[in-house]
Amino acid sequence: HNLNVIFVIAEVALLGGLPVVISHVALAPLLGLVYVIFAWSMANSLGKEGGGPQFLYFFLDTTLGWTTTKALVALLAVLLT
């Protein structure tokens, strides 16, 4: 993922000629928030019948206990502010 970010930045900022403004940085947490909400909404439809929800990443799994769930809710709160 990190190398992909470097390639995207190089293509957009250096090779593409698109204007990149520092205020565009605010879009990254917004897209992260949208992805977390999407992953949570899709968890039940991805799982097998009767097998419970299936999460794409372990850190999005709310079935691991209250600590993980609280951390994810805190992350969402930080992303929203």
Backbone as CSV, one residue per row, in Angstrom:
resi,resn,N_x,N_y,N_z,CA_x,CA_y,CA_z,C_x,C_y,C_z
1,HIS,0.813,-1.185,0.000,0.000,0.000,0.000,0.869,1.268,0.000
2,ASN,1.935,1.262,0.749,2.754,2.466,0.856,3.419,2.823,-0.469
3,LEU,3.914,1.828,-1.176,4.549,2.094,-2.465,3.518,2.615,-3.459
4,ASN,2.303,2.113,-3.386,1.237,2.605,-4.251,0.961,4.081,-3.986
5,VAL,0.979,4.494,-2.734,0.766,5.900,-2.391,1.866,6.766,-3.004
6,ILE,3.085,6.305,-2.927,4.206,7.053,-3.508,4.033,7.198,-5.012
7,PHE,3.627,6.106,-5.690,3.415,6.167,-7.130,2.269,7.116,-7.490
8,VAL,1.209,7.083,-6.731,0.067,7.959,-7.007,0.465,9.422,-6.823
9,ILE,1.171,9.715,-5.739,1.605,11.097,-5.503,2.551,11.553,-6.617
10,ALA,3.473,10.689,-7.007,4.399,11.055,-8.081,3.655,11.308,-9.381
11,GLU,2.670,10.481,-9.685,1.941,10.651,-10.933,1.072,11.902,-10.918
12,VAL,0.369,12.121,-9.826,-0.551,13.258,-9.763,0.202,14.576,-9.611
13,ALA,1.129,14.621,-8.679,1.789,15.887,-8.360,2.909,16.238,-9.340
14,LEU,3.644,15.251,-9.803,4.812,15.547,-10.620,4.581,15.354,-12.115
15,LEU,3.891,14.294,-12.478,3.759,13.965,-13.895,2.436,14.415,-14.507
16,GLY,1.385,14.471,-13.701,0.062,14.754,-14.229,-0.243,16.220,-14.438
17,GLY,0.421,17.084,-13.721,0.184,18.509,-13.859,-1.077,18.999,-13.156
18,LEU,-1.715,18.153,-12.349,-2.889,18.599,-11.607,-2.459,19.432,-10.410
19,PRO,-3.181,20.493,-10.115,-2.826,21.284,-8.936,-3.150,20.521,-7.654
20,VAL,-2.192,20.424,-6.768,-2.382,19.758,-5.486,-2.259,20.809,-4.394
21,VAL,-3.339,20.979,-3.639,-3.399,21.986,-2.586,-3.403,21.265,-1.246
22,ILE,-2.806,21.869,-0.237,-2.710,21.229,1.081,-4.083,20.938,1.668
23,SER,-5.096,21.702,1.295,-6.442,21.443,1.824,-7.033,20.144,1.286
24,HIS,-6.451,19.587,0.238,-6.918,18.305,-0.284,-6.597,17.155,0.667
25,VAL,-5.692,17.373,1.601,-5.315,16.335,2.557,-6.513,15.925,3.411
26,ALA,-7.471,16.813,3.582,-8.645,16.509,4.394,-9.511,15.417,3.779
27,LEU,-9.332,15.128,2.512,-10.133,14.095,1.865,-9.716,12.688,2.277
28,ALA,-8.470,12.485,2.643,-7.999,11.150,3.013,-8.744,10.575,4.223
29,PRO,-8.869,11.312,5.338,-9.649,10.759,6.454,-11.117,10.546,6.098
30,LEU,-11.660,11.394,5.246,-13.045,11.235,4.830,-13.233,9.927,4.052
31,LEU,-12.314,9.640,3.147,-12.384,8.382,2.408,-12.176,7.184,3.326
32,GLY,-11.308,7.324,4.333,-11.132,6.263,5.320,-12.406,6.004,6.094
33,LEU,-13.086,7.063,6.480,-14.349,6.950,7.196,-15.393,6.248,6.343
34,VAL,-15.486,6.620,5.084,-16.444,5.989,4.169,-16.132,4.503,4.027
35,TYR,-14.846,4.152,3.946,-14.478,2.741,3.810,-14.828,1.935,5.057
36,VAL,-14.590,2.491,6.237,-14.926,1.777,7.471,-16.426,1.534,7.553
37,ILE,-17.215,2.536,7.231,-18.670,2.372,7.250,-19.104,1.348,6.203
38,PHE,-18.499,1.382,5.027,-18.799,0.398,3.991,-18.449,-1.010,4.451
39,ALA,-17.276,-1.193,5.047,-16.844,-2.512,5.500,-17.769,-3.050,6.589
40,TRP,-18.174,-2.181,7.512,-19.099,-2.611,8.553,-20.449,-2.992,7.970
41,SER,-20.921,-2.248,6.982,-22.225,-2.552,6.395,-22.186,-3.829,5.559
42,MET,-21.038,-4.170,4.997,-20.916,-5.364,4.163,-20.523,-6.618,4.945
43,ALA,-20.173,-6.484,6.202,-19.643,-7.612,6.970,-20.625,-8.782,7.020
44,ASN,-21.885,-8.523,7.226,-22.855,-9.604,7.335,-23.160,-10.249,5.989
45,SER,-23.091,-9.497,4.922,-23.379,-10.087,3.615,-22.197,-10.895,3.073
46,LEU,-20.989,-10.657,3.574,-19.816,-11.405,3.118,-19.654,-12.742,3.830
47,GLY,-20.227,-12.871,5.015,-20.061,-14.091,5.801,-20.886,-15.242,5.259
48,LYS,-20.489,-16.463,5.646,-21.238,-17.651,5.266,-22.519,-17.720,6.074
49,GLU,-23.485,-18.437,5.560,-24.747,-18.567,6.274,-24.522,-19.233,7.625
50,GLY,-24.967,-18.581,8.676,-24.829,-19.119,10.019,-23.439,-19.009,10.604
51,GLY,-22.480,-18.465,9.849,-21.103,-18.390,10.314,-20.727,-17.067,10.937
52,GLY,-21.626,-16.115,10.928,-21.327,-14.810,11.485,-20.725,-13.886,10.459
53,PRO,-20.464,-12.666,10.865,-19.938,-11.676,9.918,-18.498,-11.986,9.505
54,GLN,-18.159,-11.572,8.301,-16.808,-11.752,7.762,-16.229,-10.373,7.491
55,PHE,-15.131,-10.042,8.173,-14.493,-8.741,8.000,-13.266,-8.882,7.111
56,LEU,-13.004,-7.868,6.304,-11.883,-7.911,5.373,-10.545,-7.761,6.086
57,TYR,-10.513,-6.976,7.179,-9.287,-6.751,7.945,-9.572,-7.007,9.419
58,PHE,-8.598,-7.560,10.127,-8.805,-7.896,11.528,-9.090,-6.662,12.384
59,PHE,-8.533,-5.524,12.040,-8.720,-4.334,12.862,-10.093,-3.701,12.667
60,LEU,-10.874,-4.179,11.709,-12.246,-3.716,11.547,-13.248,-4.654,12.213
61,ASP,-12.767,-5.772,12.738,-13.633,-6.809,13.298,-14.170,-6.400,14.665
62,THR,-15.456,-6.146,14.733,-16.081,-5.746,15.997,-16.457,-6.938,16.855
63,THR,-16.257,-8.163,16.365,-16.579,-9.350,17.161,-15.425,-9.770,18.064
64,LEU,-14.309,-9.079,18.021,-13.144,-9.437,18.832,-13.253,-8.964,20.275
65,GLY,-14.252,-8.197,20.577,-14.434,-7.721,21.943,-14.624,-6.222,22.003
66,TRP,-14.874,-5.749,23.208,-15.172,-4.338,23.405,-13.972,-3.440,23.168
67,THR,-12.775,-3.925,23.416,-11.585,-3.088,23.228,-11.442,-2.684,21.761
68,THR,-11.589,-3.645,20.870,-11.499,-3.347,19.443,-12.627,-2.434,19.004
69,THR,-13.822,-2.710,19.483,-14.967,-1.887,19.109,-14.794,-0.451,19.591
70,LYS,-14.349,-0.268,20.830,-14.118,1.082,21.355,-13.037,1.803,20.570
71,ALA,-11.971,1.087,20.191,-10.893,1.701,19.413,-11.397,2.145,18.043
72,LEU,-12.240,1.338,17.423,-12.768,1.704,16.116,-13.726,2.881,16.208
73,VAL,-14.546,2.915,17.236,-15.454,4.046,17.424,-14.642,5.316,17.686
74,ALA,-13.570,5.211,18.475,-12.702,6.366,18.725,-12.041,6.833,17.420
75,LEU,-11.610,5.880,16.593,-11.019,6.230,15.309,-12.041,6.953,14.426
76,LEU,-13.253,6.476,14.393,-14.284,7.135,13.613,-14.556,8.541,14.136
77,ALA,-14.561,8.699,15.474,-14.784,10.029,16.057,-13.658,10.980,15.659
78,VAL,-12.418,10.487,15.678,-11.283,11.329,15.285,-11.385,11.696,13.807
79,LEU,-11.787,10.741,12.968,-11.906,11.023,11.552,-13.032,12.009,11.249
80,LEU,-14.053,12.006,12.080,-15.177,12.910,11.864,-14.872,14.346,12.296
81,THR,-13.908,14.538,13.199,-13.616,15.887,13.674,-12.582,16.577,12.817
